[in-house]
Amino acid sequence: MSKIIFNEFQRQQLENNPNVNHVSDRSISYKPEFKIAAIKEYKNGKGPTDIFIEYGFDLDIIGSKKPQQCLKRWRKTYEKYGEEGFKNELRGKGSTGRPSSKDLTVEDKLKKAEARIAFLEMEKRLLKKVRRTREEGEETKLTLSEKFQLIEATIRRYGLVRMVSYLCELATEKRKSYYAWLKAEPKRIDRERKDVQDYKLIKQVFDEKNGKSGGRDIRMVLENDYFTVMNLKKIYRIMNKFNLKSKIRRSNPYKRMAQATQEHRTCPNILNRNFVHSEPGKVLLTDITYLYLENGIPVYLSCVKDGSTREILAYYLSTTLEMRLVYRTLDNLINALDGNVHPEAILHSDQGFHYTNPEYRKKVKKLGFIQSMSRKGNCWDNAPIESFFGHLKDEIDASSCQTLTELKGVIEDYMVYYNTYRYQWGLKKMAPEQYRSHLLSA
């Protein structure tokens, strides 16, 4: 059975195709004439995908693999039974004709029995689907709308006539409520159509971010770049409805370190995780991470991040871990600040050998920074810069670069994007540079 579940709007779209008999939540019943025509065109050299597109099927709805699967199955039937194998096919067709006036009571009883069996069979399928969507431990119970969908699907699938009252009785719902639900179908279809339009917009943003954007990120991009305000709950609902799942960086348990109580002997943790301040340039965070080129050569990236605006103020790339890596980063930082160092500026780092080096400490003090260090073995004391490195490695592909020069270009483009265009929920949905201007004006 197909993994694709058709919603009400998609079923309506598919049933409007003249080559379709009927559509359920997971399957499509095609007309024999279409199957025969598809087999003949396939034998003449036309591909399955082209055949389905030519006959008006939307592959975004039915799935790109559906044409190949159908043609493979139909060819076997055609080779074994010929065209009669399709014309005499009874699967999915309900009984036709009026009940005989003779033995009417017996016929009615038989029809009711058949309707009851059909209803229970459809109910069993629906309950199985509902269980997959319910949380563990939650009671598996059909909603009012799901019951009416079950009644409508049963009537359509098995061609039942004058069985609405009986099926409503089986579902323990009122007949007039079912007809009210049917009457509201245009509204539901209109709502589905609006959801599809919103989905296309959300999908566009989702694809631009390579599937790595969550609901909040999408909302900020829609508001800032597309001038479209969309409720966050609606974004989550549509993403869940159309199965848009963002790629999440999962924490590595082996990298979690126990908190150490002993502070560094020479430099205390002055910052103490007070990362956010209302003054740009007051809290600066620095660290080093590694990236790999296509040939496996490691490249080291040293960065300085403003804790208030989350802006990357300075960075430097090197193929070695020599002290020049952090010295050049400091030089770039002073150039970025244009020599205007905050009188109470704190430069926070971990206890790596670069930052405990006596010469480096002298240079930091000479430039006017107060040096602070994380506790030993505690990455959470420098969490914002670690978070930035995680996003960087998620959003660029360093291993596709063959040379250091090529990687420098990729990093430079990303830094411009991160500082100028990457909106952040914690910055009032602004980009870092926008937020810095906001703080300065305030």
N, C-alpha and C positions, 0 to 999 in steps of 0.2 A: 504493500500500500504506500502511496505517495506520502512524503513527509510534509508536503505543502498543504496548508489548511486554507481553503478559500473563505473569505469573509462574504457578507451578504452582497456588498457592492460588486465584488468580483464574480460571484455566482450569476448575478443579474447580467453583467457584461457578457459572460460566456454563453448564457442561455439566449442572448440576442443573436448569436451566430447561427445562421440557418443550417449549419452542418452539425449541430449539437442537439441531441434528444433531451437530455436533462443533466443537471450538475448537482452533486452532493458536496459535503464539506471537503472531501478528499479525492473524489473521482469525477471523471467526465465520461458521459455516454455519447459516442459519436454515431451519426447516421450511417447506415450501410453504404449508401451511395458515395459518401465521402471516403469511406475506407477503400472501396473498390477503385475510385478515381485516384486516391493516393498511391495504391499499389501499382497502378498502370503508369503513373507519372514517375514513380521510383524506378520502374523497369526501363523507362526511357532515359534514365540518367540524371533525373533531378534529385537533389538532396532532400532528406526529411525536413530539415529546418526551412528550406525554401518553400516546400510544399505547404507546410502549416502557416507560414507567413502569408503566402499567396491566398490561402483560404480564410484569412482574416483572424488568425489566432495571435494573441499578444504573448510572446515568450516570457515577458516579465511577470505575467500572471501564472501561466501553466508551468513554467520552468524550462530551462534550455535543454534539458535531457529528455523531456517528454516526447518530442517527435521521433527520436531514434528508438525509444522504448516501444512506442506504439507501432511503428513500421516493422520492427523486429517481430512483434507478436502477431500482427496482421499477416505478414508474409507466411508464417507457419500455417495459419488457418487457411490462407488462399492456396498454398501448395497441397494441403491435405483435402480440402473440401471444395475449392473453387469459389465462385461468386455466391453459390448457394449457402456456403458456410456463413456468410454475412447476412443474407436475406432472411434466413430461417433462424437467426440468433434470437433467443427469447430472453436473454439476461437483462434484467432491469426494466422489463416491460410489464405493465400491469394488465389486468383483465379488461376486455372491452365488451361493449354491447349492453343492452338493457336486461335486467332480470326478467325471467319469464313470469307471466301472470300465474302460471300453474305452480303449485307448491311454493307460494311466495314466502310463507313463514319459515320454511326450511332453508330457502335460499338466503333469507335475511340472517338467519342464525349462522349459516356458513360464512357469509360475508363478514359478520361481526367477529367470528372466530379468526378469520384471516386477517382482519384489521387489527385485532388484539395481538396476534402473533407478530405482525409487521411492526406495530407500535413498540412492543416489548423488545424486539430486535434492535430497532433504531434507538430506543432508550438505553439499551446496554452499550451500544457503540458510543453514544453521547456521554454517558457516565464515565466510560473509560477515558475519553478525551478530557472531561472535566477534572478527573483525578490527577491528570498530568499537570494541570494548570493550578490546582489548589495547593496550598502549603501543607507540609507534612503535619498530620494530626488534625487538620481542619475537616469538618464534616462535609462529605460529598453529597450535596443537595442541589438540585437544579433550581435556577432562578426562574422567575415568571417568564422572562423573555426567552430563556432556554427551553422552557416547556412548550411555548408557542412555536418556536423554531422547530422543535421535535414534531409537533402535530403537522405543521405545514410541510416539512420534509417527508414525513410518512405519506401524506396524501399525494404529494407530487411524485414520489419515487414509485409507489405501488399503484398509482392511478385509482385511488379510492374515491367512490362517489357517495354522497349523502352520509358521510361518516363523521362529520365535524362534531356533532353532539356527543356521539359515543366516545370519540377520542378525547374530548374535553372532560368527559366523565372519568375516563381512565386516568387523565392527568390531574384530576380533582381541581379543575378550574372552570370558571363560567364561560359559557359559549359567547356571550356578548363581549366579554373581555378579549377573547380571541379575535373577534371581528374588529374590535377597536384597535387591536395591535396590527391587524392587516391593513386597516384604514390609514394607520400612521406610517406605513411603509415608505411613501414618498419622502417623508421627513427623515427617516433613517437613511434612505438612499442619498438624500442631500447632505446629511451629516457625513456619510461615508465619502462622498465626493469631496467635501471640504477637507476631510482627513487625508485623502490622497493628495490633494494640492499642497497641504502643509507638509506631508511626508516628503514630497519631491523637493521642497525647499530645505527641509532638515537633512535629507539625504545628500543634497548638494554640498552643504557645509560639512557633513560627516565624511564625504569622500575627499574634500579638499584637505582635511586633516588626517587622511589615510586611516580612518576608522579609529582614531585615538582620542576623539573628543567625547566628553560626557555631556549630560544635559545642560549643566551650567555654562560650560564653554560654548556650546551651540547657541544658547540663549543670548550670551554676550555678543557673539559674532552677528547673529540676526539683528540685534538691536543697533549695533554700531556700524556694521557694514551694509546691511540690507534694509535698515530703517523699518524693521518689522518687530513689533513687540508681541511676544508670545509667552503665555503663562508657562512657568517651569513644569507644573504638574501635567499640562497638556503635552509638552515635549516628551516627558517621561512616558506618558500614556501611548503616544504615537510610536515612540521608539520600541516600546514593548510590544505593541500591536503588530508592527511590521518587522519585528525581530532584528532591530538595529542594536547590536551590543558592542560597546566600545572596548578596545583592548586595554586592559588594566595592568599596570605594573604591580605584580604581586611581591610581597615582601619575602626575602630569602631568610629562612630561620637560622641559617648558618652564619649570617652576617649580623645577627642581633647580639649585642654585647651586654653583659651584665654591667650595671652601674658600679663604678669604682668610687670609694669614699675618699681615697687619698688624693689630695690636690697635687698639682705639679709643684715641685720644690722651689723653682725659681720664678714662676709666673702664675699667680692665682687666676681663678675663673671670675674675673670682675663682671663680665656681662651677665652671667648666671641666667641665661636663656631669655633675657629681656630684649628680644630681637626688634620689636616694633616700637618706634619713637615717632613723634610728629615732626621731627626735624631731620630733613635729608642730610646725609653725610655724617651723622653722629655715631651710627653703629655700622661698621664695615666688617664683612665676613669674608675670609679667604681660605682656600683649600686647593688641593691638586688632585686631578683625576687622570685616568689613562684612556686612550683610544687606540685602535689598531688599524693600520693601513691594510690594503688588499693582500700584500705579501707577508702580513703578520708582524711587521715592525711596529713596536709600541711608540706612541707619541703622547707626551705629557702636557696637560692643559692646566695652567694656573689661573685662577679667577679671583676677582674681588667683587662682592655683591653688597649693595646698600640694603641694610635690613629694613629701612623704613619704606623705600619705594620699590624694593626688589629688583632694582636696575643693576645690570652688570656694568660696573664702571671701568674695569680694566681686565685684560687677560693677556696671556702670552703662551705660545706653543713652542715646544722643544722636543728633540728626540733623546735628550739626556736629562738626568735628574740633578745636574750640577746646580750650584747656588745661583748661577746666572738666571735660572728659571724664575726664582722669586724676586731677585733684584730688578730684573726687567719689568716684572709685574708692578713693583712699587713705583718704578719710574713712569710707567704708563698711567698709574693711578694719580700721581701728582700732576701729570699733564692733563688728565681728564678733569681734575678738580681745579685746574689753572692756578695751582699753588694756594688755593683758599681752603685750608684744612680747618675743620670745625675745632674750636678751642677745647672741646671735651670729646673729641673723636676717639672711639675705641676700635682698635683693629684686632679682631678675634680670629683665632685659628685653633687647630688641634695641636698635639704635642709632637708633631713630626720633626725630624732632625733639621729641616730647613728653618723652622720657626724658633727652635731653641738655640740655634747657632748664635754665639756671642756677637759676631759681626752683624748679623741680620738684626738682632735686638738693638744694637747701637744705632743702626740706620733708621729703624722704626722710631726710636726715641728722638733722634735728631730731626726727623720730619714732622714731629709734633703729635704723634699718635700715642695713645695709652694702650699698651699691649695686654691682651687677655687670652687665656688658653682654656680649652675644654679639659674636663677631668680625664684622667687616663682611661683609655678604653671605652669612652662614652661618645658615640657618634651623635647622639641626640642633642648634645650641647652646641652643635654646629649644624642643626637640622636644615635650615633654609638653603645653605649652599649645597648640601647633599641632595636635597630635593631638586634643585636646579640641574645638577649633573644627571639625575635620573631622567628628567624630562628631555634634556639634551640628547642623551643616548637613545631615547625612544623616538625622537623626531628627526634625527639625521642618521645617515648610514655611512659611518666613517670607513667601513671596510670596502666601500666601493671606490675609494680614492687610492690612486696608485702612488702619489708623491706627497711630500709635506706641503708643497706649494698649493696643490689641489685641495688638500684638507684645510689649509688656511683660508682659502676662498669660501669653502662651505661653512666654516666656523664664523667667518666675518658676516656672511649673509644671515646666518642664524641669529647672531647677536643683534643685528639690526632688526630682524623680525621680532625677537623676544622683547627688546626694549621698546619698540615702537608700535607693534601691531598685535602682540599676544595679550589679549584681555585676561584679567585675573579676577575671580570672584571676590577675593579678599581685599582687592584694591578698588572697591566700589564699581566693579565691572569696567575698570579702565586699564590701559596698558601702563607699564612702569613710567615711561616718560610723561604720559598724561597725568599720572598720579603725582609725580614730582611737581609739575606745574600747579596742580591743584593744591598741594601742601604749601607751596611757596606763596600762592595768591591768598591762601587762608591766613 
